[in-house]
């Protein structure tokens, strides 16, 4: 049996979906597109920051701050 997702020809793992699509449903509650378009042309979503994206819409500095490795710092303009 093959995955019930359109244009997917992988073997079913669970509930009619292949491993990739089933995992997406488990994590996100939906099947996610192959590549979601980057918003802002791949620029960090923090106002005033123009660095390239690393993950979750954030540049490396803001991503690591968000993940708790560093304390979040206010932008100089906003302090």
N, CA, C and O atoms as a DFTB+ gen file, in Angstrom:
316 C
 N C O
     1  1       0.836      -1.179       0.000
     2  2       0.000       0.000       0.000
     3  2       0.887       1.251       0.000
     4  3       1.946       1.263       0.628
     5  1       0.453       2.303      -0.706
     6  2       1.243       3.537      -0.765
     7  2       0.558       4.657       0.015
     8  3      -0.642       4.605       0.282
     9  1       1.332       5.650       0.367
    10  2       0.871       6.810       1.133
    11  2      -0.310       7.483       0.434
    12  3      -0.336       7.596      -0.791
    13  1      -1.286       7.927       1.230
    14  2      -2.466       8.563       0.639
    15  2      -2.259      10.038       0.297
    16  3      -3.157      10.671      -0.259
    17  1      -1.093      10.592       0.619
    18  2      -0.784      11.978       0.250
    19  2      -0.560      12.051      -1.261
    20  3       0.078      11.171      -1.839
    21  1      -1.077      13.088      -1.891
    22  2      -0.968      13.260      -3.345
    23  2       0.496      13.289      -3.770
    24  3       1.320      13.930      -3.119
    25  1       0.815      12.607      -4.846
    26  2       2.155      12.536      -5.444
    27  2       3.206      11.880      -4.555
    28  3       4.400      12.055      -4.801
    29  1       2.806      11.141      -3.541
    30  2       3.757      10.402      -2.713
    31  2       3.576       8.917      -3.008
    32  3       2.459       8.399      -2.979
    33  1       4.671       8.248      -3.289
    34  2       4.613       6.830      -3.647
    35  2       5.349       5.957      -2.642
    36  3       5.755       4.841      -2.964
    37  1       5.520       6.461      -1.430
    38  2       6.213       5.710      -0.383
    39  2       5.258       4.732       0.298
    40  3       4.038       4.890       0.245
    41  1       5.838       3.723       0.934
    42  2       5.043       2.722       1.645
    43  2       4.375       3.333       2.877
    44  3       4.930       4.220       3.526
    45  1       3.184       2.847       3.183
    46  2       2.430       3.314       4.340
    47  2       3.111       2.872       5.627
    48  3       3.589       1.744       5.741
    49  1       3.145       3.783       6.588
    50  2       3.673       3.468       7.918
    51  2       2.531       3.383       8.928
    52  3       2.415       2.407       9.669
    53  1       1.684       4.424       8.948
    54  2       0.575       4.458       9.900
    55  2      -0.553       5.343       9.380
    56  3      -0.312       6.364       8.736
    57  1      -1.771       4.943       9.666
    58  2      -2.970       5.716       9.332
    59  2      -3.017       6.157       7.874
    60  3      -3.554       7.221       7.565
    61  1      -2.467       5.359       6.989
    62  2      -2.508       5.643       5.561
    63  2      -1.404       6.545       5.046
    64  3      -1.372       6.858       3.856
    65  1      -0.497       6.969       5.916
    66  2       0.591       7.862       5.522
    67  2       1.947       7.167       5.628
    68  3       2.124       6.244       6.422
    69  1       2.898       7.625       4.816
    70  2       4.279       7.145       4.906
    71  2       4.916       7.747       6.160
    72  3       4.310       8.587       6.826
    73  1       6.122       7.320       6.473
    74  2       6.807       7.794       7.680
    75  2       6.968       9.314       7.683
    76  3       6.729       9.964       8.701
    77  1       7.377       9.884       6.535
    78  2       7.605      11.332       6.458
    79  2       6.320      12.116       6.718
    80  3       6.306      13.031       7.541
    81  1       5.243      11.760       6.020
    82  2       3.997      12.505       6.164
    83  2       3.333      12.241       7.517
    84  3       2.723      13.146       8.087
    85  1       3.440      11.038       8.030
    86  2       2.880      10.739       9.350
    87  2       3.595      11.553      10.432
    88  3       2.957      12.071      11.348
    89  1       4.913      11.660      10.322
    90  2       5.694      12.449      11.280
    91  2       5.293      13.921      11.213
    92  3       5.176      14.579      12.246
    93  1       5.082      14.439      10.002
    94  2       4.652      15.832       9.850
    95  2       3.310      16.063      10.541
    96  3       3.119      17.084      11.203
    97  1       2.393      15.132      10.391
    98  2       1.083      15.258      11.032
    99  2       1.229      15.206      12.549
   100  3       0.573      15.962      13.265
   101  1       2.083      14.321      13.035
   102  2       2.319      14.216      14.476
   103  2       2.915      15.516      15.030
   104  3       2.503      15.984      16.092
   105  1       3.872      16.092      14.321
   106  2       4.570      17.293      14.799
   107  2       3.790      18.581      14.589
   108  3       3.768      19.448      15.462
   109  1       3.146      18.706      13.421
   110  2       2.545      19.985      13.031
   111  2       1.021      19.957      12.929
   112  3       0.389      21.001      12.774
   113  1       0.433      18.767      13.016
   114  2      -1.012      18.652      12.878
   115  2      -1.484      18.719      11.443
   116  3      -2.686      18.776      11.181
   117  1      -0.546      18.712      10.514
   118  2      -0.873      18.772       9.080
   119  2       0.320      18.278       8.275
   120  3       1.431      18.158       8.792
   121  1       0.071      17.996       7.008
   122  2       1.166      17.682       6.093
   123  2       1.746      19.010       5.651
   124  3       1.016      19.880       5.174
   125  1       3.048      19.177       5.802
   126  2       3.691      20.442       5.451
   127  2       4.220      20.389       4.025
   128  3       4.578      19.316       3.539
   129  1       4.274      21.529       3.351
   130  2       4.820      21.568       1.995
   131  2       6.290      21.147       1.985
   132  3       6.972      21.232       3.006
   133  1       6.772      20.694       0.831
   134  2       8.172      20.268       0.713
   135  2       9.105      21.357       1.206
   136  3      10.001      21.094       2.009
   137  1       8.904      22.558       0.739
   138  2       9.702      23.695       1.205
   139  2       8.760      24.869       1.333
   140  3       8.237      25.380       0.343
   141  1       8.554      25.286       2.563
   142  2       7.720      26.459       2.747
   143  2       8.545      27.680       2.366
   144  3       9.727      27.768       2.700
   145  1       7.925      28.611       1.674
   146  2       8.644      29.792       1.208
   147  2       9.139      30.610       2.386
   148  3       8.440      30.775       3.386
   149  1      10.339      31.111       2.254
   150  2      10.912      31.950       3.299
   151  2      10.248      33.314       3.259
   152  3      10.142      33.933       2.201
   153  1       9.806      33.773       4.406
   154  2       9.218      35.099       4.481
   155  2      10.338      36.125       4.525
   156  3      11.436      35.826       4.994
   157  1      10.079      37.296       4.054
   158  2      11.043      38.408       4.063
   159  2      12.323      38.071       3.314
   160  3      13.368      38.650       3.613
   161  1      12.281      37.161       2.357
   162  2      13.467      36.818       1.584
   163  2      14.542      36.144       2.406
   164  3      15.719      36.209       2.054
   165  1      14.158      35.496       3.499
   166  2      15.131      34.780       4.307
   167  2      15.855      35.650       5.316
   168  3      16.996      35.366       5.680
   169  1      15.192      36.721       5.773
   170  2      15.778      37.641       6.751
   171  2      15.124      37.390       8.116
   172  3      13.936      37.075       8.189
   173  1      15.891      37.528       9.179
   174  2      15.428      37.338      10.557
   175  2      14.151      38.144      10.819
   176  3      14.025      39.284      10.373
   177  1      13.206      37.537      11.548
   178  2      11.922      38.202      11.798
   179  2      11.960      39.220      12.937
   180  3      10.973      39.916      13.171
   181  1      13.087      39.317      13.649
   182  2      13.205      40.307      14.719
   183  2      13.363      41.691      14.089
   184  3      14.232      41.906      13.243
   185  1      12.516      42.619      14.513
   186  2      12.533      43.971      13.950
   187  2      13.908      44.606      14.102
   188  3      14.492      44.594      15.186
   189  1      14.412      45.154      13.020
   190  2      15.710      45.817      13.033
   191  2      16.887      44.898      12.767
   192  3      18.019      45.369      12.660
   193  1      16.649      43.601      12.656
   194  2      17.729      42.649      12.382
   195  2      17.654      42.244      10.914
   196  3      16.595      41.833      10.440
   197  1      18.747      42.354      10.203
   198  2      18.765      42.030       8.777
   199  2      19.650      40.830       8.456
   200  3      20.104      40.676       7.322
   201  1      19.895      39.980       9.453
   202  2      20.745      38.806       9.254
   203  2      19.963      37.694       8.543
   204  3      18.733      37.663       8.586
   205  1      20.693      36.788       7.891
   206  2      20.076      35.654       7.202
   207  2      19.456      34.692       8.206
   208  3      19.910      34.572       9.344
   209  1      18.398      34.006       7.751
   210  2      17.723      33.038       8.606
   211  2      18.604      31.850       8.928
   212  3      19.418      31.414       8.113
   213  1      18.424      31.332      10.139
   214  2      19.044      30.082      10.542
   215  2      17.953      29.043      10.731
   216  3      17.991      27.976      10.119
   217  1      16.966      29.363      11.592
   218  2      15.888      28.428      11.880
   219  2      14.735      29.170      12.545
   220  3      14.942      30.178      13.220
   221  1      13.517      28.663      12.348
   222  2      12.313      29.205      12.980
   223  2      12.125      30.692      12.736
   224  3      11.597      31.406      13.589
   225  1      12.556      31.155      11.577
   226  2      12.391      32.560      11.230
   227  2      13.378      33.496      11.895
   228  3      13.214      34.715      11.845
   229  1      14.410      32.930      12.523
   230  2      15.385      33.737      13.252
   231  2      16.792      33.530      12.710
   232  3      17.110      32.471      12.168
   233  1      17.639      34.558      12.864
   234  2      19.059      34.428      12.531
   235  2      19.723      33.592      13.633
   236  3      19.079      33.255      14.626
   237  1      20.978      33.265      13.465
   238  2      21.682      32.438      14.455
   239  2      21.652      33.050      15.850
   240  3      21.340      32.363      16.822
   241  1      21.974      34.339      15.955
   242  2      22.010      34.996      17.272
   243  2      20.661      34.934      17.976
   244  3      20.581      34.545      19.141
   245  1      19.605      35.318      17.270
   246  2      18.282      35.324      17.883
   247  2      17.753      33.902      18.103
   248  3      17.024      33.662      19.066
   249  1      18.105      32.969      17.235
   250  2      17.695      31.575      17.414
   251  2      18.272      31.015      18.714
   252  3      17.549      30.407      19.503
   253  1      19.566      31.216      18.937
   254  2      20.190      30.693      20.154
   255  2      19.651      31.390      21.403
   256  3      19.524      30.763      22.454
   257  1      19.336      32.672      21.295
   258  2      18.714      33.381      22.416
   259  2      17.341      32.778      22.710
   260  3      16.990      32.544      23.867
   261  1      16.573      32.531      21.651
   262  2      15.234      31.954      21.783
   263  2      15.286      30.560      22.406
   264  3      14.418      30.199      23.201
   265  1      16.291      29.787      22.048
   266  2      16.420      28.420      22.556
   267  2      16.950      28.390      23.991
   268  3      17.023      27.323      24.600
   269  1      17.316      29.543      24.530
   270  2      17.722      29.616      25.919
   271  2      19.211      29.523      26.160
   272  3      19.649      29.437      27.308
   273  1      20.002      29.539      25.093
   274  2      21.444      29.487      25.261
   275  2      21.990      30.832      25.734
   276  3      23.006      30.891      26.427
   277  1      21.308      31.905      25.354
   278  2      21.709      33.254      25.745
   279  2      20.455      34.005      26.164
   280  3      19.354      33.639      25.752
   281  1      20.600      35.038      26.967
   282  2      19.448      35.857      27.315
   283  2      19.123      36.775      26.150
   284  3      20.016      37.281      25.471
   285  1      17.827      36.982      25.928
   286  2      17.401      37.873      24.856
   287  2      17.870      39.287      25.168
   288  3      17.739      39.766      26.294
   289  1      18.413      39.939      24.161
   290  2      18.875      41.311      24.310
   291  2      17.952      42.215      23.515
   292  3      17.529      41.868      22.413
   293  1      17.644      43.359      24.069
   294  2      16.827      44.326      23.353
   295  2      17.669      44.974      22.273
   296  3      18.881      45.131      22.418
   297  1      17.002      45.351      21.182
   298  2      17.693      46.118      20.149
   299  2      18.089      47.465      20.731
   300  3      17.374      48.003      21.576
   301  1      19.194      48.009      20.301
   302  2      19.664      49.306      20.801
   303  2      18.612      50.386      20.584
   304  3      18.448      51.286      21.407
   305  1      17.900      50.280      19.458
   306  2      16.892      51.278      19.133
   307  2      15.709      51.212      20.094
   308  3      15.082      52.236      20.366
   309  1      15.392      50.014      20.618
   310  2      14.212      49.818      21.453
   311  2      14.491      49.950      22.944
   312  3      13.548      49.880      23.732
   313  1      15.728      50.135      23.369
   314  2      16.034      50.165      24.808
   315  2      15.871      51.530      25.423
   316  3      16.095      51.698      26.622
